[in-house]
């Protein structure tokens, strides 16, 4: 699976996603574009999944008809997220085209 990390996604997660090709939005110069433009650019570039920390993306964007899967992290702080990498990997591995999932990660 070809995965795009948005600008808030901790880069350390990539190590837990073996077998997947991970690119960060900033590597493409996409770290300053809006979510709607990011989703469109990612789909056009052949990305299968967007891993994001934007919990409001579902309400801010019309996701109907999107081909890209979206996985939202419930917490973006690496010291906490790293304790739940198994949950992140599971959500990514279970994603299907156009799906939406939230990885629940406690605040502490």
N, C-alpha and C positions, 0 to 999 in steps of 0.2 A: 504494500500500500504506500502511496506517495502522500506524505503528511506535511502540512504547513503549520508552523507554530506562529501564532500572532505575537505582537510585541511584548505582551505581558506573561507569556508562557515561559516558565523556567527551563532553560536549555538543558539542564541536567536530566530531564525526563527522557531525552533522546536515547540515553544508554539503556533504558528499560524497554525500549521498543525495537528489539532485535528483529531483523527480517523486514523492517520498514525503512523507507527512504525519507529522512527528515530534513526539511529546509526551514530556516527562520525567515519571517517576513522581512526583516531588515537586510538579509542577504540579497533579496530581490529589490530592495529600495521601496518596499511596500509598507514600512512601519509607520508612515504618516497618513496613509489613505484611510478613508472611512470604511466601516464594516461592509456596507453594501458594495462599494467598489472592490474591496478586498475579496469578498466572496465571488464576485464576477471574474476578477483577474485570476483567482485561484482555480476556478472551474475551467477557464479558458486555457490555463497553463497545464491542465491535466492533473491537478491535485485531487486526491480522493477524499481527504479529510482535513478539516481545520480544527486544531486544538487551540482553544481560547480560554481566557480568564474572564471574558465579558459575559456576566450572568444575565445581562439584559438583551443580548443579541436576538433572542427569540421574539421579544416584544418590539424591538426597534426595526427589525428587518422582516420582510415577507419571505419566508423560507419555502413557501409552496412552490413545487416544481424544481427546486434546487437538486442538483446531482451530487453535490459535495456533502459528505457527512460532517456533522458538527459535534464535537465533544467539548463540554464546558467543565473547567475545573472549578470546584467549589471553594478553593483557596489557592492563592498564587504565591504564598511564601514558601520558598524552597526548603527551609528547615522542617516545615510541616509536610509539605507535598512529598518529600523524599521518603517519608514513612508509609506512604500510600501508593507507591509506584505500581504495586500489583493491581490495584483498583483502576488506575489509569490505563495500564496495559490491557486489562480485561475489556474495558469500555472501547478502546481503540480496536482490539481484535474482533469485537462483536459488531462493530459499526457496519452498516450497509449503505449503499448510495441513497442520499437524501435523509438519512436518519439523524436524530438529535438525541443526545444523552448528556446527563449531568453526572459528574463524578463527585459524590459527596465526600468532602474532606473537612474534618473538624477545624474550628478556628484555632485551637491550641494544640 
